Amino acid sequence: MDQSTSLRHLPLFSTPLSMYDLPGMDEINRELTACLVAESVSRPSLHKSNVGGWHSQSDLALRPDAYFRTLIQHIVTRVRETADGLARERGQQLPAMRIGAHAWAMVMRDGDYTIPHDHADTHWSTVYYADAGDADQTAHPDSGLLALIDPRHGGRPIPGLDLIGTTFTARPETGRLLVFPGWLLRYGNVYRGQRPRVAISCNVT
């Protein structure tokens, strides 16, 4: 009889991803969406990771409007919650720190997407959906999904078997905030929908 002892399977080097549904944001989401959609037709777009779509200046964290200030406060609070939870899991606590944030918006319309990219020069990246749009995921199951790519490269796949996975996809929802390390590679699948999708990204250092 086999007398071997079964040891724990340890999930080494996991990548943290936190998802928060922010409460009481309906009116703020409407104000954010109205402001940013209007800007998307009146101001030129930056061209960074976006293919199509409108990319704002990275000044949203500095704007005085109450709806921007409220959102940035939520983002910083949730990033601290995420970091604090990870520290406590390791028997540590967060030191006193100053937090810097810069944020921008992307307004995506039918056929727009983003290419793989990361923000490795920041500690945390976030994405908030002020309006997730109306993605047609019946005809296009991957429409607008946010894809997060496994940072461990070079492994040899086992034919016909995927025990680990290489990409995690998150379905955007209005009022949802995602928090993950800045170095994590990500991209946005082609968005197929009639209503513009309004997403606000923030780098937190």
NULO-693520 format. One line per 2 residues: number of its first residue (from 0); their letters; for each residue x, y, z of C-alpha. Coordinates in nm, 4 decimals, m for minus. Layout:
BEGIN
NUM	A	X:Y:Z ~ ...
***
This chain:
BEGIN
0	MD	0.0000:0.0000:0.0000 ~ 0.1258:0.3483:m0.0862
2	QS	0.2152:0.5187:0.2445 ~ 0.3170:0.8526:0.0907
4	TS	0.1878:1.1691:0.2557 ~ m0.0027:1.4196:0.0478
6	LR	0.1331:1.7711:0.1003 ~ m0.0459:2.0954:0.0272
8	HL	m0.0517:2.2316:m0.3268 ~ 0.0819:2.5860:m0.2979
10	PL	m0.0306:2.8508:m0.5505 ~ 0.3071:3.0199:m0.5819
12	FS	0.3479:3.3728:m0.7164 ~ m0.0194:3.4526:m0.7471
14	TP	m0.1230:3.7866:m0.9009 ~ m0.3703:3.9931:m0.6973
16	LS	m0.6855:4.1224:m0.8648 ~ m0.9551:4.2992:m0.6647
18	MY	m1.3012:4.3793:m0.8025 ~ m1.5268:4.6278:m0.6260
20	DL	m1.8807:4.7340:m0.7114 ~ m1.8913:5.0921:m0.5860
22	PG	m2.2201:5.1830:m0.4108 ~ m2.4260:5.4960:m0.4659
24	MD	m2.2525:5.5932:m0.7902 ~ m2.5514:5.6167:m1.0269
26	EI	m2.5663:5.9977:m1.0454 ~ m2.1876:6.0312:m1.0499
28	NR	m2.1669:5.7769:m1.3329 ~ m2.4189:5.9807:m1.5330
30	EL	m2.2175:6.2984:m1.4780 ~ m1.8881:6.1297:m1.5655
32	TA	m2.0367:5.9755:m1.8789 ~ m2.1989:6.2977:m1.9996
34	CL	m1.8782:6.4955:m1.9463 ~ m1.6447:6.2459:m2.1094
36	VA	m1.8641:6.1562:m2.4074 ~ m1.9015:6.5287:m2.4803
38	ES	m1.5241:6.5754:m2.4591 ~ m1.4689:6.2787:m2.6885
40	VS	m1.6340:6.4697:m2.9746 ~ m1.4895:6.8127:m2.8959
42	RP	m1.1262:6.7406:m2.8012 ~ m0.8562:6.5473:m2.9892
44	SL	m0.7595:6.2013:m2.8698 ~ m0.4236:6.0853:m2.7463
46	HK	m0.2961:5.7710:m2.9192 ~ m0.1364:5.5249:m2.6799
48	SN	m0.2607:5.1674:m2.6353 ~ m0.5939:5.2486:m2.8006
50	VG	m0.6767:5.1482:m3.1560 ~ m0.9660:5.3745:m3.2371
52	GW	m1.1544:5.5148:m2.9427 ~ m1.0882:5.8421:m2.7603
54	HS	m0.8118:5.8758:m2.5009 ~ m0.8263:6.1823:m2.2768
56	QS	m0.5414:6.3767:m2.1239 ~ m0.4124:6.2243:m1.7982
58	DL	m0.5483:6.5054:m1.5824 ~ m0.8682:6.3627:m1.4351
60	AL	m0.7232:6.3253:m1.0843 ~ m0.6542:6.6998:m1.0829
62	RP	m0.9975:6.8161:m1.1937 ~ m1.2029:7.0024:m0.9315
64	DA	m1.5445:6.8659:m1.0327 ~ m1.7141:6.6802:m0.7465
66	YF	m1.7794:6.3682:m0.9560 ~ m1.4098:6.3330:m1.0442
68	RT	m1.3007:6.4027:m0.6848 ~ m1.5436:6.1409:m0.5496
70	LI	m1.4265:5.8755:m0.7935 ~ m1.0568:5.9362:m0.7255
72	QH	m1.1230:5.9152:m0.3509 ~ m1.2976:5.5805:m0.4018
74	IV	m1.0065:5.4547:m0.6121 ~ m0.7398:5.5502:m0.3578
76	TR	m0.9458:5.3995:m0.0742 ~ m0.9909:5.0683:m0.2574
78	VR	m0.6240:5.0496:m0.3547 ~ m0.5323:5.0936:0.0121
80	ET	m0.7829:4.8199:0.1047 ~ m0.6258:4.5844:m0.1483
82	AD	m0.2709:4.6569:m0.0346 ~ m0.3689:4.6360:0.3327
84	GL	m0.5333:4.2975:0.2811 ~ m0.2240:4.1592:0.1101
86	AR	m0.0008:4.2949:0.3866 ~ m0.2154:4.1378:0.6591
88	ER	m0.2008:3.8001:0.4833 ~ 0.1774:3.8220:0.5279
90	GQ	0.1610:3.9390:0.8878 ~ 0.2620:4.2928:0.7931
92	QL	0.0988:4.6329:0.8029 ~ 0.1132:4.9251:0.5652
94	PA	0.3683:5.1906:0.6560 ~ 0.2804:5.5589:0.6503
96	MR	0.2845:5.6629:0.2860 ~ 0.1883:5.9345:0.0463
98	IG	m0.0212:5.8236:m0.2498 ~ m0.0056:5.9784:m0.5941
100	AH	m0.2658:5.9188:m0.8653 ~ m0.3062:6.0199:m1.2254
102	AW	m0.6101:5.9215:m1.4258 ~ m0.7472:5.9370:m1.7787
104	AM	m1.0561:5.8231:m1.9654 ~ m1.1189:5.6144:m2.2722
106	VM	m1.4428:5.6298:m2.4683 ~ m1.4771:5.3228:m2.6868
108	RD	m1.7211:5.2872:m2.9729 ~ m1.8059:4.9969:m3.2015
110	GD	m1.4870:4.8387:m3.3382 ~ m1.2442:5.0037:m3.0926
112	YT	m0.9960:4.8083:m2.8788 ~ m0.6645:4.8351:m2.6925
114	IP	m0.3413:4.6498:m2.7609 ~ m0.1389:4.4605:m2.4949
116	HD	0.0383:4.7008:m2.2619 ~ 0.1382:4.7495:m1.8998
118	HA	0.2112:5.0360:m1.6615 ~ 0.5183:4.8858:m1.4988
120	DT	0.6390:5.2217:m1.3642 ~ 0.3485:5.2405:m1.1166
122	HW	0.2533:5.0252:m0.8190 ~ m0.1177:4.9760:m0.8918
124	ST	m0.3431:5.0176:m1.1943 ~ m0.7188:5.0509:m1.1804
126	VY	m1.0034:5.0547:m1.4316 ~ m1.3479:5.1922:m1.3482
128	YA	m1.6505:5.1633:m1.5757 ~ m1.8729:5.4715:m1.5569
130	DA	m2.0775:5.3189:m1.8402 ~ m1.9972:4.9675:m1.9580
132	GD	m2.1986:5.0264:m2.2759 ~ m2.4206:4.7679:m2.4412
134	AD	m2.1738:4.5087:m2.5700 ~ m2.3351:4.2540:m2.8007
136	QT	m2.1965:3.9369:m2.6432 ~ m2.4506:3.7099:m2.8077
138	AH	m2.3097:3.7693:m3.1526 ~ m1.9618:3.8570:m3.0199
140	PD	m1.8880:3.6650:m2.6955 ~ m1.5527:3.8426:m2.6376
142	SG	m1.6898:4.1900:m2.7087 ~ m1.5117:4.4445:m2.4922
144	LL	m1.3774:4.1956:m2.2375 ~ m1.0735:4.3103:m2.0408
146	AL	m0.7983:4.0504:m2.0777 ~ m0.5272:4.0128:m1.8113
148	ID	m0.2290:3.8072:m1.9276 ~ m0.0313:3.5625:m1.7122
150	PR	0.3070:3.7334:m1.6583 ~ 0.4950:3.4002:m1.6516
152	HG	0.6168:3.3472:m2.0064 ~ 0.8047:3.0692:m2.1789
154	GR	0.6314:2.7627:m2.0382 ~ 0.5790:2.4644:m2.2670
156	PI	0.2077:2.3866:m2.3089 ~ 0.0687:2.0361:m2.2659
158	PG	m0.1326:1.9501:m2.5798 ~ m0.5028:1.9265:m2.5058
160	LD	m0.4633:2.0249:m2.1396 ~ m0.4689:2.3658:m1.9724
162	LI	m0.4128:2.3375:m1.5966 ~ m0.3040:2.6946:m1.5309
164	GT	m0.4451:2.9210:m1.8002 ~ m0.2703:3.2121:m1.9675
166	TF	m0.5394:3.4814:m1.9829 ~ m0.8110:3.5913:m1.7410
168	TA	m1.0991:3.7909:m1.8863 ~ m1.3163:4.0285:m1.6872
170	RP	m1.6570:4.1422:m1.8081 ~ m1.7007:4.5185:m1.7631
172	ET	m1.9985:4.6247:m1.5499 ~ m2.1167:4.9789:m1.4877
174	GR	m1.9990:5.0896:m1.1419 ~ m1.7266:4.8239:m1.1174
176	LL	m1.3660:4.9010:m1.0222 ~ m1.0758:4.6642:m1.0892
178	VF	m0.7444:4.6940:m0.9010 ~ m0.4294:4.5051:m1.0057
180	PG	m0.0500:4.5525:m1.0157 ~ 0.0733:4.8048:m1.2685
182	WL	0.3141:4.5545:m1.4245 ~ 0.0357:4.3169:m1.5271
184	LR	0.0009:4.2977:m1.9044 ~ m0.3527:4.3689:m2.0259
186	YG	m0.5570:4.4529:m2.3364 ~ m0.9169:4.5213:m2.4314
188	NV	m1.0986:4.3016:m2.6813 ~ m1.2772:4.4690:m2.9703
190	YR	m1.5878:4.6429:m2.8384 ~ m1.9082:4.5725:m3.0291
192	GQ	m2.1965:4.7896:m2.9126 ~ m2.4133:5.0873:m3.0015
194	RP	m2.3680:5.2907:m2.6813 ~ m2.0216:5.4323:m2.6046
196	RV	m1.8258:5.2559:m2.3309 ~ m1.6737:5.4989:m2.0806
198	AI	m1.3820:5.3657:m1.8750 ~ m1.1567:5.5622:m1.6396
200	SC	m0.8072:5.4271:m1.5739 ~ m0.5844:5.5368:m1.2891
202	NV	m0.2220:5.4710:m1.1963 ~ m0.1588:5.4785:m0.8215
204	T	0.1931:5.5151:m0.6830
***
